[in-house]
Amino acid sequence: MIPVLPAVLAFILAGSAAQDAKKDAKKELKEAAKKTSELKSYEFKGDVDSQAGGIRIGNRRQDDEEEKLEDFKGGYEKKVGAFVKTNVTEFATIDGKTARRKSKEEWHLASGDSLPGRCPRPPHELLNFLCSEIESAKKKEAKDKVGDVECAVYDVEFSEEGAQEILKESGASGGMRFGNAETTGDGKIWVDPDGRIVKFRASASSTLSMGGMEMNLGSATWSTTLANLDGAKVEIPEKAREVLKETEKEAQKED
C-alpha cells in the first residue's frame, strides 16, 4: 500500500495544478480583454461564416441573404467613434448611435434591432462579453505570430450564453430558443506581449434532437484581427455625421 501513495499523491497534485492553470488562463484573458478595451484606437478586419438554422420562427426580412455578413473591416477611435465597411453595407457609430447605408444609398439611422448579424460592433465590446463567458481556457505551450508579433495562444470553451452571443452577432441565431437545444462554443484567442488581444476566432453551434433526428438551429465562425493599436485614425463620413446630429437634435427636442 505504501508505494502506491506517492503515485496517488502525484496524481492529485497534477490534477490540482491543471485546475489552477485553467483558472489562471481565464483570469489572464479577462485582464487582456480589459486592456484591449482601454485602447485609444485600433483598426480591425475579419470574416464570418454563418448558417441560419432550418427552423426559424418569427418574421424574416426578404433581404436577409443579401445582407448576410461575410467580411468586414473598420476602425475604432475612442474620441471619434467607429466606422465599419462590410461586404454590402457601411456603418458609422458615434456615442452609441449608428447610421448605415448600402452602396449608392443615402445614410439613415439604424435601429438597434437591425444591427445584430449585419454590423460588427467594435471588437473590444464583443471580447469583454466573451471573456466573461469562458468556461475553460488553456494556454498553449507554443506561441504564434500575428503579423510580426509573437503572441500567446489560448484554447477556450464558452458558456451557453457566450455561444448564443456568437450566433446572434453572426446573424445565425435562427429564431426562438428551444429548451432542449444544445448550444456550444469554442475558439482561440491571441494575446500580444503587452497583454492585449490582437486576434480571436470564435465558433458556435446550436442543435436540436427531435424524433431521433438532429436539426441545425444555427452555426457560425467569427474571426477578427486587430492592428495599429493606439495609432489608428477614424474618419466618419460627413453625411453620416449629419444624420446622427439630426437624430440628437430631435432627441433633445423631445426632452
Contacts in CASP RR format, 6 or more apart in sequence:
PFRMAT RR
TARGET T0000
AUTHOR 0000-0000-0000
METHOD contacts of the structure
MODEL  1
MIPVLPAVLAFILAGSAAQDAKKDAKKELKEAAKKTSELKSYEFKGDVDS
QAGGIRIGNRRQDDEEEKLEDFKGGYEKKVGAFVKTNVTEFATIDGKTAR
RKSKEEWHLASGDSLPGRCPRPPHELLNFLCSEIESAKKKEAKDKVGDVE
CAVYDVEFSEEGAQEILKESGASGGMRFGNAETTGDGKIWVDPDGRIVKF
RASASSTLSMGGMEMNLGSATWSTTLANLDGAKVEIPEKAREVLKETEKE
AQKED
21 138 0 8 1.000
21 139 0 8 1.000
22 136 0 8 1.000
22 137 0 8 1.000
22 138 0 8 1.000
24 139 0 8 1.000
25 137 0 8 1.000
25 138 0 8 1.000
25 139 0 8 1.000
25 154 0 8 1.000
26 134 0 8 1.000
26 136 0 8 1.000
26 137 0 8 1.000
28 137 0 8 1.000
28 139 0 8 1.000
28 154 0 8 1.000
28 191 0 8 1.000
29 131 0 8 1.000
29 134 0 8 1.000
29 137 0 8 1.000
29 154 0 8 1.000
29 156 0 8 1.000
29 189 0 8 1.000
29 191 0 8 1.000
29 197 0 8 1.000
30 131 0 8 1.000
30 132 0 8 1.000
30 134 0 8 1.000
31 195 0 8 1.000
32 131 0 8 1.000
32 189 0 8 1.000
32 191 0 8 1.000
32 195 0 8 1.000
32 196 0 8 1.000
32 197 0 8 1.000
33 124 0 8 1.000
33 127 0 8 1.000
33 128 0 8 1.000
33 130 0 8 1.000
33 131 0 8 1.000
33 132 0 8 1.000
33 197 0 8 1.000
34 128 0 8 1.000
35 194 0 8 1.000
35 195 0 8 1.000
35 196 0 8 1.000
35 197 0 8 1.000
36 123 0 8 1.000
36 124 0 8 1.000
36 127 0 8 1.000
36 196 0 8 1.000
36 197 0 8 1.000
36 226 0 8 1.000
37 124 0 8 1.000
37 125 0 8 1.000
37 127 0 8 1.000
37 128 0 8 1.000
39 76 0 8 1.000
39 78 0 8 1.000
39 124 0 8 1.000
39 196 0 8 1.000
39 229 0 8 1.000
39 230 0 8 1.000
40 77 0 8 1.000
40 78 0 8 1.000
40 79 0 8 1.000
40 230 0 8 1.000
40 231 0 8 1.000
41 75 0 8 1.000
41 76 0 8 1.000
41 77 0 8 1.000
41 78 0 8 1.000
41 80 0 8 1.000
41 228 0 8 1.000
41 229 0 8 1.000
41 230 0 8 1.000
41 231 0 8 1.000
41 232 0 8 1.000
41 233 0 8 1.000
41 234 0 8 1.000
42 75 0 8 1.000
42 76 0 8 1.000
42 123 0 8 1.000
42 124 0 8 1.000
42 226 0 8 1.000
42 227 0 8 1.000
42 228 0 8 1.000
42 229 0 8 1.000
42 230 0 8 1.000
42 231 0 8 1.000
42 232 0 8 1.000
43 73 0 8 1.000
43 74 0 8 1.000
43 75 0 8 1.000
43 226 0 8 1.000
43 227 0 8 1.000
43 228 0 8 1.000
43 232 0 8 1.000
44 73 0 8 1.000
44 74 0 8 1.000
44 75 0 8 1.000
44 76 0 8 1.000
44 120 0 8 1.000
44 122 0 8 1.000
44 123 0 8 1.000
44 224 0 8 1.000
44 225 0 8 1.000
44 226 0 8 1.000
44 227 0 8 1.000
45 71 0 8 1.000
45 72 0 8 1.000
45 73 0 8 1.000
45 74 0 8 1.000
45 224 0 8 1.000
45 225 0 8 1.000
45 227 0 8 1.000
46 71 0 8 1.000
46 72 0 8 1.000
46 73 0 8 1.000
46 120 0 8 1.000
46 223 0 8 1.000
46 224 0 8 1.000
46 225 0 8 1.000
47 70 0 8 1.000
47 71 0 8 1.000
47 72 0 8 1.000
47 223 0 8 1.000
48 69 0 8 1.000
48 70 0 8 1.000
48 71 0 8 1.000
48 72 0 8 1.000
48 117 0 8 1.000
48 120 0 8 1.000
48 170 0 8 1.000
48 220 0 8 1.000
48 221 0 8 1.000
48 222 0 8 1.000
48 223 0 8 1.000
49 70 0 8 1.000
49 220 0 8 1.000
49 221 0 8 1.000
50 68 0 8 1.000
50 69 0 8 1.000
50 117 0 8 1.000
50 167 0 8 1.000
50 170 0 8 1.000
50 171 0 8 1.000
50 172 0 8 1.000
50 218 0 8 1.000
50 219 0 8 1.000
50 220 0 8 1.000
50 221 0 8 1.000
51 172 0 8 1.000
51 216 0 8 1.000
51 218 0 8 1.000
51 219 0 8 1.000
51 220 0 8 1.000
52 64 0 8 1.000
52 171 0 8 1.000
52 172 0 8 1.000
52 173 0 8 1.000
52 174 0 8 1.000
52 218 0 8 1.000
53 172 0 8 1.000
53 174 0 8 1.000
53 215 0 8 1.000
53 216 0 8 1.000
53 217 0 8 1.000
53 218 0 8 1.000
53 219 0 8 1.000
54 174 0 8 1.000
54 215 0 8 1.000
54 216 0 8 1.000
54 217 0 8 1.000
54 218 0 8 1.000
55 174 0 8 1.000
55 175 0 8 1.000
55 208 0 8 1.000
55 215 0 8 1.000
55 217 0 8 1.000
56 174 0 8 1.000
56 175 0 8 1.000
57 175 0 8 1.000
57 176 0 8 1.000
58 175 0 8 1.000
58 176 0 8 1.000
61 67 0 8 1.000
66 88 0 8 1.000
67 88 0 8 1.000
67 89 0 8 1.000
67 118 0 8 1.000
68 171 0 8 1.000
69 86 0 8 1.000
69 87 0 8 1.000
69 117 0 8 1.000
69 118 0 8 1.000
69 119 0 8 1.000
69 120 0 8 1.000
69 170 0 8 1.000
69 171 0 8 1.000
70 86 0 8 1.000
70 87 0 8 1.000
71 86 0 8 1.000
71 87 0 8 1.000
72 84 0 8 1.000
72 85 0 8 1.000
72 86 0 8 1.000
72 87 0 8 1.000
72 120 0 8 1.000
73 84 0 8 1.000
73 85 0 8 1.000
74 82 0 8 1.000
74 83 0 8 1.000
74 84 0 8 1.000
74 85 0 8 1.000
74 234 0 8 1.000
75 82 0 8 1.000
75 83 0 8 1.000
75 84 0 8 1.000
75 122 0 8 1.000
75 232 0 8 1.000
75 234 0 8 1.000
76 82 0 8 1.000
76 122 0 8 1.000
76 123 0 8 1.000
76 124 0 8 1.000
76 232 0 8 1.000
76 234 0 8 1.000
77 232 0 8 1.000
77 233 0 8 1.000
77 234 0 8 1.000
80 94 0 8 1.000
80 234 0 8 1.000
80 235 0 8 1.000
80 236 0 8 1.000
81 92 0 8 1.000
81 93 0 8 1.000
81 94 0 8 1.000
81 95 0 8 1.000
81 234 0 8 1.000
81 236 0 8 1.000
82 91 0 8 1.000
82 92 0 8 1.000
82 93 0 8 1.000
82 121 0 8 1.000
82 122 0 8 1.000
82 234 0 8 1.000
83 90 0 8 1.000
83 91 0 8 1.000
83 92 0 8 1.000
83 93 0 8 1.000
83 234 0 8 1.000
83 235 0 8 1.000
83 236 0 8 1.000
83 237 0 8 1.000
84 90 0 8 1.000
84 91 0 8 1.000
84 93 0 8 1.000
84 119 0 8 1.000
84 120 0 8 1.000
85 91 0 8 1.000
86 118 0 8 1.000
86 119 0 8 1.000
86 120 0 8 1.000
88 102 0 8 1.000
88 103 0 8 1.000
89 100 0 8 1.000
89 101 0 8 1.000
89 102 0 8 1.000
89 118 0 8 1.000
89 119 0 8 1.000
90 100 0 8 1.000
90 101 0 8 1.000
90 102 0 8 1.000
90 237 0 8 1.000
90 240 0 8 1.000
91 98 0 8 1.000
91 99 0 8 1.000
91 100 0 8 1.000
91 110 0 8 1.000
91 115 0 8 1.000
91 119 0 8 1.000
92 98 0 8 1.000
92 99 0 8 1.000
92 100 0 8 1.000
92 107 0 8 1.000
92 236 0 8 1.000
92 237 0 8 1.000
92 240 0 8 1.000
92 241 0 8 1.000
92 244 0 8 1.000
93 99 0 8 1.000
93 121 0 8 1.000
93 122 0 8 1.000
94 236 0 8 1.000
94 241 0 8 1.000
94 244 0 8 1.000
95 244 0 8 1.000
97 109 0 8 1.000
97 244 0 8 1.000
97 247 0 8 1.000
97 248 0 8 1.000
98 109 0 8 1.000
98 110 0 8 1.000
98 112 0 8 1.000
98 115 0 8 1.000
98 119 0 8 1.000
99 107 0 8 1.000
99 108 0 8 1.000
99 109 0 8 1.000
99 110 0 8 1.000
99 240 0 8 1.000
99 243 0 8 1.000
99 244 0 8 1.000
100 107 0 8 1.000
100 108 0 8 1.000
100 110 0 8 1.000
100 114 0 8 1.000
100 119 0 8 1.000
101 107 0 8 1.000
101 108 0 8 1.000
101 240 0 8 1.000
106 239 0 8 1.000
107 237 0 8 1.000
107 239 0 8 1.000
107 240 0 8 1.000
107 242 0 8 1.000
107 243 0 8 1.000
108 243 0 8 1.000
109 243 0 8 1.000
109 244 0 8 1.000
109 247 0 8 1.000
110 119 0 8 1.000
115 121 0 8 1.000
116 168 0 8 1.000
116 169 0 8 1.000
116 171 0 8 1.000
116 173 0 8 1.000
117 168 0 8 1.000
117 169 0 8 1.000
117 170 0 8 1.000
117 171 0 8 1.000
117 172 0 8 1.000
118 171 0 8 1.000
120 126 0 8 1.000
120 169 0 8 1.000
120 224 0 8 1.000
121 169 0 8 1.000
123 200 0 8 1.000
123 224 0 8 1.000
123 226 0 8 1.000
126 165 0 8 1.000
126 169 0 8 1.000
127 197 0 8 1.000
127 200 0 8 1.000
129 162 0 8 1.000
129 165 0 8 1.000
130 158 0 8 1.000
130 162 0 8 1.000
130 165 0 8 1.000
130 166 0 8 1.000
130 200 0 8 1.000
130 202 0 8 1.000
131 189 0 8 1.000
133 158 0 8 1.000
133 159 0 8 1.000
133 161 0 8 1.000
133 162 0 8 1.000
133 165 0 8 1.000
134 156 0 8 1.000
134 157 0 8 1.000
134 158 0 8 1.000
134 159 0 8 1.000
135 157 0 8 1.000
135 158 0 8 1.000
135 159 0 8 1.000
136 156 0 8 1.000
136 157 0 8 1.000
137 154 0 8 1.000
137 155 0 8 1.000
137 156 0 8 1.000
137 157 0 8 1.000
138 154 0 8 1.000
138 155 0 8 1.000
138 156 0 8 1.000
139 152 0 8 1.000
139 153 0 8 1.000
139 154 0 8 1.000
140 152 0 8 1.000
140 153 0 8 1.000
140 154 0 8 1.000
140 155 0 8 1.000
142 153 0 8 1.000
143 150 0 8 1.000
143 151 0 8 1.000
143 152 0 8 1.000
143 153 0 8 1.000
144 150 0 8 1.000
144 151 0 8 1.000
144 153 0 8 1.000
144 190 0 8 1.000
145 151 0 8 1.000
146 190 0 8 1.000
146 192 0 8 1.000
146 198 0 8 1.000
146 199 0 8 1.000
146 225 0 8 1.000
149 192 0 8 1.000
149 193 0 8 1.000
149 198 0 8 1.000
150 193 0 8 1.000
151 190 0 8 1.000
151 191 0 8 1.000
151 192 0 8 1.000
151 193 0 8 1.000
151 198 0 8 1.000
151 199 0 8 1.000
152 190 0 8 1.000
152 191 0 8 1.000
153 188 0 8 1.000
153 189 0 8 1.000
153 190 0 8 1.000
153 191 0 8 1.000
154 188 0 8 1.000
154 189 0 8 1.000
154 190 0 8 1.000
154 191 0 8 1.000
155 186 0 8 1.000
155 187 0 8 1.000
155 188 0 8 1.000
156 186 0 8 1.000
156 187 0 8 1.000
156 188 0 8 1.000
156 189 0 8 1.000
157 184 0 8 1.000
157 185 0 8 1.000
157 186 0 8 1.000
157 187 0 8 1.000
158 166 0 8 1.000
158 184 0 8 1.000
158 185 0 8 1.000
158 186 0 8 1.000
158 187 0 8 1.000
158 202 0 8 1.000
158 204 0 8 1.000
160 183 0 8 1.000
160 184 0 8 1.000
162 185 0 8 1.000
162 204 0 8 1.000
163 183 0 8 1.000
163 184 0 8 1.000
163 185 0 8 1.000
163 204 0 8 1.000
163 205 0 8 1.000
163 206 0 8 1.000
164 173 0 8 1.000
164 177 0 8 1.000
164 183 0 8 1.000
164 204 0 8 1.000
164 206 0 8 1.000
166 185 0 8 1.000
166 202 0 8 1.000
166 203 0 8 1.000
166 204 0 8 1.000
166 220 0 8 1.000
166 222 0 8 1.000
167 173 0 8 1.000
167 174 0 8 1.000
167 183 0 8 1.000
167 204 0 8 1.000
167 205 0 8 1.000
167 206 0 8 1.000
167 218 0 8 1.000
167 219 0 8 1.000
167 220 0 8 1.000
169 222 0 8 1.000
170 204 0 8 1.000
170 220 0 8 1.000
170 222 0 8 1.000
171 220 0 8 1.000
172 218 0 8 1.000
172 219 0 8 1.000
172 220 0 8 1.000
173 218 0 8 1.000
174 206 0 8 1.000
174 217 0 8 1.000
174 218 0 8 1.000
175 217 0 8 1.000
178 208 0 8 1.000
178 217 0 8 1.000
180 208 0 8 1.000
180 209 0 8 1.000
181 206 0 8 1.000
181 207 0 8 1.000
181 208 0 8 1.000
181 217 0 8 1.000
182 206 0 8 1.000
182 207 0 8 1.000
182 208 0 8 1.000
182 209 0 8 1.000
183 204 0 8 1.000
183 205 0 8 1.000
183 206 0 8 1.000
183 217 0 8 1.000
184 204 0 8 1.000
184 205 0 8 1.000
185 202 0 8 1.000
185 203 0 8 1.000
185 204 0 8 1.000
185 205 0 8 1.000
186 202 0 8 1.000
186 203 0 8 1.000
187 200 0 8 1.000
187 201 0 8 1.000
187 202 0 8 1.000
187 203 0 8 1.000
188 200 0 8 1.000
188 201 0 8 1.000
189 197 0 8 1.000
189 199 0 8 1.000
189 200 0 8 1.000
190 197 0 8 1.000
190 198 0 8 1.000
190 199 0 8 1.000
190 200 0 8 1.000
191 197 0 8 1.000
191 198 0 8 1.000
192 198 0 8 1.000
196 226 0 8 1.000
196 229 0 8 1.000
197 226 0 8 1.000
198 225 0 8 1.000
198 226 0 8 1.000
198 227 0 8 1.000
198 229 0 8 1.000
199 223 0 8 1.000
199 224 0 8 1.000
199 225 0 8 1.000
199 226 0 8 1.000
200 223 0 8 1.000
200 224 0 8 1.000
201 221 0 8 1.000
201 222 0 8 1.000
201 223 0 8 1.000
201 224 0 8 1.000
202 221 0 8 1.000
202 222 0 8 1.000
202 223 0 8 1.000
203 219 0 8 1.000
203 220 0 8 1.000
203 221 0 8 1.000
203 222 0 8 1.000
204 219 0 8 1.000
204 220 0 8 1.000
205 216 0 8 1.000
205 218 0 8 1.000
205 219 0 8 1.000
205 220 0 8 1.000
206 216 0 8 1.000
206 217 0 8 1.000
206 218 0 8 1.000
206 219 0 8 1.000
207 214 0 8 1.000
207 215 0 8 1.000
207 216 0 8 1.000
207 217 0 8 1.000
208 214 0 8 1.000
208 215 0 8 1.000
208 217 0 8 1.000
209 215 0 8 1.000
END
